Amino acid sequence: MALISSLCIFVLVAHFATPIVCHEKPYQAALFVFGDSVFDPGNNNYINTTAHFQANYFPYGESFFKPPTGRFSNGRLIPDFIAEYANLPLIPPYFEIGKKPFVHGVNFASGGSGCLAETARGFVIDLQTQLKYFQNVAQLMKKKVGETESKQILSNAVYIFNTANNDMFAPLFANSSFPYSDREYLQMIMGNLTSVLKGIYKEGGRKFVMFNLGPLGCLPSMRALNIQIGVTNGSCMEKATNLAKMFNSALPEIFKKLEKQLPGFKYTIFNFFKVFGDSIDNPTKYGFNISKTACCGTGPFRGIYSCGGKREVKEYELCKNVKDYLFFDSVHPSELAYKQMTKLLWNGTPDVIDLQTQLKYFKNVAKLLKKKVGRRESKQILSNAIYIFSTANNDIFASLSANSTFPYSDREYQHMIMGNLTSVWKGIYKEGGRKFVMFNLGPLGCLPSVRALNLQIGVTNGSCMEKATNKAKMFNSALPKMLKKLEKQLPGFKYTIFNFFKVFADSIHNPTKYGFKISKTACCGTGPFRGILSCGGKRQVKEYELCNNVKDYLFFDSSHPSEQAYQKYSELLWNGAPDVVAPYNLKSFFELST
């Protein structure tokens, strides 16, 4: 929620999704591929395994390769399309490098594998073994092209991962006998993934692409399993999707940590969860007619993994037109789906601009300013400027939406948030910034969206969600301590905090004092309190209501105040008393010399 603008405004809206950037010159950047059946080009053809972990038979590959290559789809996979975009040949499976060039990259992925060696042990190539195979290739590369050139190839290469899907299925099928808590299991997975990333880095790898996990509970196989256990409405299996969310919430922190630890380490995360989830919910947007049922398989949703008749169940059905289907078999997307996802991976835009990226953009502006007005004047501008922040709201929502699967304690999560925020403040200070304005968090549990959520979970009196507001209070109590600490550490560092919690809560409880009639229900949205974020009809829910007179409402939509509310808050920020904004109001802060 940004209330005022100065030289810079930093607003965190949500979590990460950054576009992949690969070298456009032919054969300049090799591609090394790691993971599971989403990426496996046929490595499992060469190992002692069963047909359950192979796809080297009809109808796999029918739309492109003929005969099948071992790819778990009707045609090409994401690494094949990336190679096309990057002007590379098809990246060969590891077991074919004896007869195919490997200086452009190698694919080590193995269908059924996970981050953990225990996942399908003995039937697949686990991630640590994929690392060993890569290390073999690095040695072969050195022999083939020499140490200098191999070092350059490995440094410029892109290393792409899709893994942990199969690890997530293990706790689902183990039921009560599973020996680890969700948190312990996640730490094991992340520890192994980190070890592999560091192993590649040690060999010279610097550019890493990671797919987060899709909504696993919405695979046709999971819908079919849900029916078996008595959920008859064909819905997604919530437990499976929550495990994926747990992994996804931890993933960015692991990569940020490695970026700090390892010089030159670069990464990007593809938000597969969002893209795949959107494809399932809105298939026609992506050119599909059917997104719940697979093209190939048997049983409800063709969700029994029988495509090709070589596995345990021999009977299977095959659709007439695979282009109508998002899923080719009960687990894997179709070639067309992979093609569309690769386009988004190649040149997609970020879902949001995270705070660290906002800092990078600010640094770019600082450089441009220096070029435009000179070093001395730019230094003065940056020193006198006001840097205003409203952030961490969405971090708090992330911890709420993850429910019991969230991998961090409240205290650990707060340390992570504060650590990142401090890092950004120090980054601005290093560029010359001295005057910082910070909004604390409002009573998040009283947003119309959160009241509506409270109703969904059985709190029928329309009250605020105490848990959400308490998390905001926890952040707010830590904020002044962090800023005071920086004031002591950094000469000339000045700050003020706008007590948004107090002002916003007062607006909600005493709307007439601020000129409003309605403070619990939004002007625009749908459902209870118009709390579903559907305003404008462009989001997942298309229907929405719009009030007759927006001036009566404190909230415009289910999460955001109206213009009139923002105007009132800006007045208080500008010349408010110390109980609202301290130690300076914004008027005096602008006048303050540095």
PyMOL commands that set and color helices and strands:
alter all, ss='L'
color gray80, all
select helices_A, chain A and resi 43-46+51-53+78-85+94-96+127-145+147-156+165-177+182-202+216-218+220-228+238-261+272-281+283-286+300-302+322-324+335-347+355-373+375-384+393-401+403-405+410-430+444-446+448-456+466-489+500-509+511-514+528-530+550-552+563-575+586-591
alter helices_A, ss='H'
color red, helices_A
select strands_A, chain A and resi 8-11+31-35+158-162+207-211+266-270+296-297+317-318+386-390+435-439+494-498+524-525+545-546+581-582
alter strands_A, ss='S'
color yellow, strands_A
deselect
rebuild
show_as cartoon
